[in-house]
Amino acid sequence: MTRRFYPAPPSGSEMTAVDITASMAGWQYSGLRVLRLAAGTTHELTTGTTEMAILPLSGGMRVEVESHVFRLEGRTGVFTAVTDFAYVPIDADIRITTQGPCEIALCTAVATRRIDPYRVAAQDVRVEVRGGGSGTRQINNFLSADAADADKLIAVEVLTPEGSWSSYPPHKHDETSEAEIELEEIYYFRIDGEDGFGFFSCYTDDAKIDDTLRVGNGDVYLVPRGFHGPAAAAPGHHMYYLNVMAGPSPDRAWRFSDDPRHAWVREALEKLPGDPRLPMTSA
């Protein structure tokens, strides 16, 4: 059985906190690395067959790729601000230079079409508030399918205030049909507050996947197929997750089907007033 849950390593133990390649995940496209870089250091890497979004989780950095130099202002943390980011195509050499300590998410997808590198400023990231009541959540559409160009890669950030729910109703995108586009998906969790936690669920109709997990700061869950959600933020602890998606369809889009047993919840939540705590962050 392919491993789906990756607990966070001990804080500060390694430069690479997360290293999920498509082959390690047992699928074809989506990947994620999270790097912890010390102040005043340089890190070099090559994209090869993967396109990449360089997303500051904390700190700022200088990114050099080909003739481009991008200064990413970054942020102090995922619960404090929306950040700028850089897109890097396949077959590119990258040089990242830090001033202060940094934590960086490298969202990747195996790709074939080459796109010129670019940077998107934080104020140009579309921030969306979805749902209502206890199902209100914030989406930072930094690399959603309708926000910025890529070949395969789709990536967004989701913020769920303490005591609330997101990724609800449960939904899936594991086949290509009129309703869905097949997408592999990675969830990377951050939890606000010491010893904070939340819960996450993924399941299939054939019961071959039936996971309900306690997730903590830095944990990763891979969704190979099936309905996923809800994600629940425990009272007292806001939840953040980074979603990285990619799939085989030539149509780069996010289309999904709700679990028909719970589909009514979507419309019901949208009729409720939104949570006044949202949006939690901005540029």
Sequence and secondary structure as in RCSB ss.txt:
>XXXX:A:sequence
MTRRFYPAPPSGSEMTAVDITASMAGWQYSGLRVLRLAAGTTHELTTGTTEMAILPLSGGMRVEVESHVFRLEGR
TGVFTAVTDFAYVPIDADIRITTQGPCEIALCTAVATRRIDPYRVAAQDVRVEVRGGGSGTRQINNFLSADAADA
DKLIAVEVLTPEGSWSSYPPHKHDETSEAEIELEEIYYFRIDGEDGFGFFSCYTDDAKIDDTLRVGNGDVYLVPR
GFHGPAAAAPGHHMYYLNVMAGPSPDRAWRFSDDPRHAWVREALEKLPGDPRLPMTSA
>XXXX:A:secstr
    EE    TTS SEEEEE HHHHTSSSEEEEEEEE TT EEEEE TTEEEEEEEEEEEEEEEETTEEEEEEEE
S TTT    EEEE SS EEEEEESS EEEEEEEEE  S    EEE GGGSEEEEES GGG EEEEEEE TTTS  
SS EEEEEEE TT EES S EE  S SSS    EEEEEEEE STT  EEEEEE TTSS EEEEEE TT EEEE S
SEEEEEEE TT  EEEEEEEE S SS     EE TTTTHHHHHHHTS   TT S    
